[in-house]
Amino acid sequence: MMMPNVVYCAFTSARIGALPSTAPVLSSDQVVSRVAVTREQLDHGAWHILGQGAPVADKADFSNEAHAGRRYVGAKIYDAALAEEFLAAFHALTPWDDFHDPQYLDAWLTRPECKPLRLLYKSDAPAS
């Protein structure tokens, strides 16, 4: 938790086809994004909690911690729906460049080399 209604999330490159009975084992080298998001998806059950596992990121790994001494003034907090958009684009389910700034999602990556080679772009999408 960053604040009462904000959680730190470390998103990984891992993808599963169905809800497992136990939490998957993840590692820090799979982390592709670390952001603070509003917690409504967790509170309303849209994001399923699979169980407890070893942390893949420390609180200090999140860029917002640089603002902790100022009560997080200047910190960036995202709506959970934007996190879902990032993950859908990361896994090539929706276009990566479907924002006003076509490189917007690049800023979500922990480092540039995390950007997948296989992405969907608006120019690849079938005309409707």
Secondary structure, 3 states (H helix, E strand, C coil): CCECCEEEEEEECCCCCCCCCCCCCCCHHHEEEEEEEECHHHHCCCCCCCCCCCCCCCHHHCHHHHHHHHCCCCCCCECHHHHHHHHHHHCCCCCCCCCCCCCHHHHHECCHHHCCCCCCCHHHCCCC
